[in-house]
Amino acid sequence: MKKNMGNTDKAIRLVLAVVMLALYFTETVTGTLGYVLVAASVVFILTSLVSVCPLYSLIGINTCAVKKSA
């Protein structure tokens, strides 16, 4: 798979994942919404680690820095 996420995008996703997990584990958000936040957090963490977002591939977005050829 071709990488389509830049460093800023990955950092934002990781910060959001940490915030969502904190909301769940401090029991600020519970029930179904809590489970949705945990699932979204897992997806954000996994996509950040592999630098590939399947949704970006479907809609043609690429936030990865372009390497210049010399």
C-alpha angles and dihedrals in degrees: 000000000000116000113248104170126086127213094261091051091050092049093050091050092050092049091049090048092052092048092049092048090048090052090052098044093046086053092238088129118034140166124028094343089054091055091048090053092050091049092048090048092053091050091048092050094047095047090048092052094051095035091227127113113191091203090055089053091053095051097035101247120150120179093170115118114257114241113226118224117227 
